[in-house]
Amino acid sequence: VQLQASGGGLVQPGGSLRLSCVVSGFTLRSSTIGWFRQAPGKEREGVACVRQSDGATAYASSVRGRFTISRDNAKNTAYLQMNSLQPEDTAVYYCAATPRGLIRSSMLAIRSYNYWGQGTLVTVSS
């Protein structure tokens, strides 16, 4: 199983980026895909996730209303659209996957995920 995250970069405050995560090695159809981030000196935290079977989503309170997670099962790809980015969003963003359809209370928990991508750096700065 491999996860390939891309789309990070440097953006000004208020700007937007879209991250992509291509998953290979298993079918997304019954899985859960999550995006996590780790800022310098901080612990990794859950940002957003989507349960592939029914499209149920969960978001961290810090990004709700600004970030949108989506998926394309035909392409085995998940996306994270990030709008109104702020300096505090600066972090390495990781995508993660599990073959299970997680219940909502587990969707943002790091321990719920079996497979991780390599991370993509998002820097929000003027």
Salt bridges, closest charged atoms under 4 A:
GLU45 OE2 - ARG37 NE 2.73
ASP54 OD2 - ARG51 NH2 2.85
ASP89 OD1 - ARG37 NH1 2.91
ASP89 OD2 - ARG66 NH1 2.75
